[in-house]
Amino acid sequence: MNNQQMNKSNKMNAIEKRAALTLSSVFALRMLGLFMLLPVFSLVGQDLEGFTPVLIGFAIGAYGLTQAILQIPFGWMSDKFGRKPIIIFGLLLFLAGSLVAALSDHIYGVIAGRLLQGCGAIASSIMALAADLSRDEQRTKIMASIGMSIGAAFAVAMIIGPVITEWVGLSGIFYGIAGLSVLAMMIILLLTPNPEKQFSQRDAIASRGQFTKILSDRQLMRLNFSIFTLHFLLTSFFVAFPYRLENLGIELSGHSWLYLITMCGAVILMLPMIIYAEKNRQHARMMLLAVMLIAVVQFSFGMFQFPMVIVIIAMTIYFTGFNLMEALLPSMISRIAPLSGKGTALGVYSTSQFAGAFLGGPVAGLTMYYMGHDGVYLVGAFAAMIWAVILFGLENPPALTAYTLTMPDIAEDAFPSLVEELKAIEGVAEAIALPEAGAVYLKIDSDIVDKDDLSNYGKSVQSELKR
């Protein structure tokens, strides 16, 4: 199939379908392994030698420290050494960390294992491989499938984590996580397609020259602060929350039922909010609502002891806010980030996310030591209120959509003038050339400029400017 035929297709081809399925599976397996400990470690970690509340919190969030440090460098390494080798290397580190933690009966050994797990920071490498294996017009679908796999992994981990831990214990769950990493490596080696060519993916890999621009953008920094605080609150919350369920007399395996009920309820409540935000371009308002839902639950748990029915209702509200933010934040980053700095924006965003996940653990441990379990929730409520104040300045994203003109027959030196011509078209907000990919990336207002007209324009230009 030639390039023009491929561009006319509105469906993913066989390679793109395999890429979507396999890379989503690898992402889900890895995140499943990281998330399964979240609802159980505060309780089962007390059986480790040397445990303290602070060290328990540090162990829960430790993977986030190394993830935050290595997220962007791993993307650069995949440009130099290849996507698959770096992904396999990262999964080997994840496997090694899981085994270190499984073989240790001391809290420091588990912390070392968790830090080593986080060294496998392969998210940007997977995204770049997905971009290498897909046409521009199909890339959004693959990225969306990976995003959905992360959400599904979180929900499944919360539900099965307590049951599996009660069956096999803490070391058993780490051995299980090691097995998941082996399965992920087999998927990459045996099932994931090999790209025909690789080039620096600006929408997946950070660019060194873009950091100043991204870090000085107030809207993007509000979103980075949001993802930092969201995962700070998530990690800190689950340092304390398992104790509340234990005090209510619920066996560890019974925690799974609570998470199943609340996750299902949260999805039902969240969906109309997302539809409203997208249809009416009210993303900022919905995000502020999500923060307030989280703040109310944090404050309520810090001030009151509730019976089980109220706890279930409160957790449904909490997960509604959390899932709503997880759904809206990546969309906002993609729409607000400049085309030339999208990969950098996503890299800073991911670094902020894992930094929050790391700090939430030890801060909650310290708070619990000095202020008790209720103090953890109140500190979280205070952080959520600061977050809400910062979000007051957030603007709704512009009504722009991404569009790619694939132009493989144009010589590299013709792209600069072509970009200037495209920018002059009414309704084209941004245009950036990627000559090595034979494409021009655009942000357009679909109400003003017609995609078919752009496509016809691209064909006419190609007929005039053959390589």
Residue pairs with C-beta under 8 A, 6 or more apart in sequence:
1 13
3 406
3 408
6 13
6 135
7 135
7 137
7 406
10 137
12 20
12 134
12 138
12 141
12 142
13 135
13 138
15 133
15 193
16 133
16 134
16 135
16 138
16 141
16 142
18 191
18 192
18 193
19 129
19 130
19 133
19 134
19 142
19 192
19 193
20 130
20 141
20 142
20 145
20 146
21 145
22 187
22 188
22 191
22 192
22 193
23 126
23 129
23 130
23 142
23 146
23 192
24 145
24 146
24 148
24 149
25 149
25 184
25 187
26 87
26 91
26 126
26 184
26 187
26 188
26 192
27 123
27 126
27 146
27 149
27 150
27 153
28 149
28 150
28 152
28 153
29 153
29 180
29 181
29 183
29 184
29 187
30 91
30 94
30 120
30 122
30 180
30 181
30 184
31 149
31 150
31 153
31 154
31 157
32 153
32 156
32 157
32 180
33 94
33 98
33 117
33 176
33 177
33 180
33 181
34 63
34 117
34 157
35 153
35 154
35 157
35 158
35 161
36 157
36 160
36 161
36 164
36 165
36 173
36 176
36 177
37 60
37 161
37 173
38 60
38 157
38 158
38 161
38 234
38 235
38 238
39 157
39 158
39 161
39 162
39 238
39 241
39 242
39 255
39 259
40 161
40 162
40 165
40 170
40 173
40 242
40 252
40 255
41 56
41 59
41 60
41 170
42 56
42 60
42 238
42 239
42 240
42 241
42 242
42 243
43 242
43 243
43 246
43 252
44 165
44 169
44 170
44 252
45 51
45 56
45 59
45 107
45 110
45 170
46 56
47 170
48 104
48 105
48 106
48 107
48 110
48 170
49 105
49 106
49 107
50 106
50 107
50 108
51 107
52 107
52 365
52 369
53 239
53 365
53 366
53 368
53 369
54 362
54 365
54 366
54 369
55 107
55 108
55 111
55 365
56 107
56 239
56 361
56 365
57 235
57 236
57 239
57 360
57 361
57 362
57 363
57 364
57 365
57 366
57 368
58 111
58 361
58 362
58 365
59 107
59 110
59 111
59 114
59 361
60 114
60 235
60 238
60 239
60 361
61 235
61 357
61 358
61 359
61 360
61 361
61 362
62 111
62 114
62 115
62 118
62 358
62 361
63 97
63 114
63 115
63 117
63 118
63 354
63 357
63 358
64 118
64 231
64 235
64 354
64 355
64 356
64 357
64 358
64 359
64 361
65 115
65 118
65 354
65 355
65 358
66 115
66 116
66 117
66 118
66 119
66 121
67 118
67 121
67 350
67 354
67 357
67 358
68 351
68 352
68 354
68 355
68 358
69 121
70 118
70 119
70 121
71 121
71 123
71 124
71 347
71 350
71 351
71 354
72 124
72 206
72 347
72 348
72 350
72 351
73 121
74 86
74 90
74 121
74 122
74 123
74 124
74 125
75 124
75 125
75 128
75 204
75 205
75 206
75 343
75 347
76 205
76 206
77 86
77 125
78 86
78 87
78 124
78 125
78 128
78 129
78 205
79 128
79 198
79 200
79 205
82 198
83 125
83 126
83 128
83 129
83 132
83 195
83 198
84 129
84 188
84 189
84 192
84 194
86 122
86 125
87 122
87 125
87 126
87 129
87 188
88 185
88 188
88 189
89 120
90 119
90 120
90 121
90 122
90 125
91 120
91 122
91 181
91 184
91 185
91 188
92 120
92 181
92 185
93 116
93 117
93 119
93 120
94 116
94 117
94 119
94 120
94 181
95 178
95 181
95 182
95 185
96 116
97 112
97 113
97 114
97 115
97 116
97 117
97 118
97 119
97 120
98 113
98 117
98 174
98 175
98 177
98 178
98 181
99 113
99 174
99 175
99 178
100 109
100 112
100 113
100 116
101 109
101 110
101 112
101 113
101 114
101 117
101 171
101 174
102 113
102 171
102 172
102 174
102 175
102 178
103 109
103 171
104 110
104 112
104 113
105 171
110 170
113 174
117 177
118 354
120 181
123 350
124 204
124 205
124 206
124 343
124 346
124 347
124 350
126 146
127 143
127 146
127 201
127 204
127 346
128 201
128 204
128 205
129 192
129 195
130 139
130 142
130 143
130 146
130 204
131 139
131 201
131 203
131 204
132 195
132 197
132 198
132 199
132 201
133 142
133 193
133 195
134 142
135 406
136 404
136 406
136 437
136 439
136 441
137 404
137 406
139 203
140 402
147 330
151 323
151 326
151 327
154 326
155 263
158 259
158 263
159 256
159 259
159 260
159 263
160 256
161 173
161 256
162 252
162 253
162 254
162 255
162 256
162 259
163 253
163 256
164 172
164 173
164 176
165 172
165 173
165 252
166 251
166 252
166 253
168 175
168 176
199 434
199 436
199 437
200 207
200 436
201 343
202 339
202 340
202 341
202 342
202 343
202 432
202 434
202 441
203 342
203 343
203 346
203 441
204 343
204 346
205 343
205 347
206 343
206 344
206 346
206 347
206 348
207 340
207 341
207 343
207 344
210 340
210 341
210 343
210 344
210 345
211 344
211 348
213 338
213 341
213 344
214 220
214 337
214 341
214 344
214 345
214 348
215 221
215 348
217 336
218 393
219 336
219 394
219 395
220 333
220 336
220 337
220 345
220 348
220 349
222 390
222 391
222 393
222 394
223 329
223 332
223 333
223 336
223 349
223 394
224 348
224 349
224 352
225 352
225 387
225 390
226 287
226 291
226 325
226 329
226 387
226 390
226 391
227 325
227 329
227 349
227 352
227 353
227 356
228 352
228 353
228 355
228 356
229 356
229 383
229 384
229 386
229 387
230 322
230 325
230 326
230 329
230 353
230 356
231 353
231 354
231 356
231 357
231 360
232 356
232 357
232 359
232 360
232 363
232 383
233 294
233 298
233 356
233 360
233 380
233 383
233 384
234 322
234 357
234 360
235 356
235 357
235 358
235 359
235 360
235 361
235 364
236 360
236 361
236 363
236 364
236 367
236 376
236 379
236 380
237 298
237 318
237 360
237 364
237 376
237 377
237 380
239 360
239 361
239 364
239 365
239 368
239 376
240 364
240 368
240 373
240 376
240 377
241 301
242 255
243 373
244 301
244 311
244 373
245 254
245 255
245 258
245 311
248 307
248 308
248 311
250 258
250 308
258 311
258 312
258 315
259 315
261 312
261 316
262 312
262 315
262 316
262 318
262 319
263 319
265 316
265 319
265 320
266 316
266 317
266 318
266 319
266 320
266 322
266 323
267 323
269 316
269 317
269 320
270 320
270 323
270 324
270 327
273 286
273 289
273 290
273 320
273 324
274 286
274 324
274 327
274 328
276 282
276 286
277 283
277 285
277 286
277 328
281 396
281 397
281 399
282 396
283 328
283 331
283 332
283 396
283 397
284 391
284 394
284 395
284 396
286 324
286 328
287 324
287 325
287 328
287 329
287 332
287 391
287 394
288 388
288 391
288 392
288 394
289 321
289 324
290 320
290 321
290 322
290 324
290 325
290 328
291 321
291 325
291 384
291 387
291 388
291 391
292 321
292 384
292 388
293 317
293 318
293 320
293 321
293 324
294 318
294 321
294 322
294 384
295 381
295 384
295 385
295 387
295 388
296 317
297 314
297 315
297 317
297 318
297 321
298 377
298 378
298 380
298 381
298 384
299 377
299 378
299 381
300 306
300 314
301 314
301 374
301 377
302 374
302 375
302 376
302 377
302 378
302 380
302 381
303 374
303 378
306 314
329 349
330 349
331 397
332 397
333 345
333 346
333 349
334 342
334 346
334 402
335 397
335 398
335 400
336 345
336 397
336 398
337 344
337 345
337 346
338 345
338 430
339 402
339 430
339 431
339 432
339 441
339 442
339 443
340 432
363 379
364 376
364 379
367 375
367 376
367 379
368 375
368 376
371 378
371 379
398 429
398 445
399 445
399 446
399 447
400 429
400 443
400 444
400 445
401 443
401 444
401 446
402 441
402 442
402 443
403 441
403 442
403 443
403 444
403 451
403 454
404 439
404 440
404 441
404 442
405 422
405 439
405 440
405 442
405 454
405 455
405 457
405 458
406 438
406 439
406 458
407 418
407 438
407 439
407 440
407 458
407 461
407 462
408 438
408 439
409 438
409 462
409 465
409 466
409 467
410 418
410 438
410 461
410 462
410 465
410 466
410 467
411 465
411 467
412 435
414 465
415 433
415 435
415 440
416 433
418 433
418 440
418 461
418 465
419 431
419 432
419 433
419 440
422 428
422 431
422 440
422 442
423 430
423 431
425 449
425 454
425 457
426 448
426 449
427 444
427 445
427 446
427 447
427 448
427 449
428 442
428 443
428 444
428 449
429 443
429 444
429 445
430 441
430 442
430 443
431 440
431 441
431 442
431 443
432 440
432 441
433 439
433 440
433 441
434 440
434 441
440 458
442 454
444 451
444 454
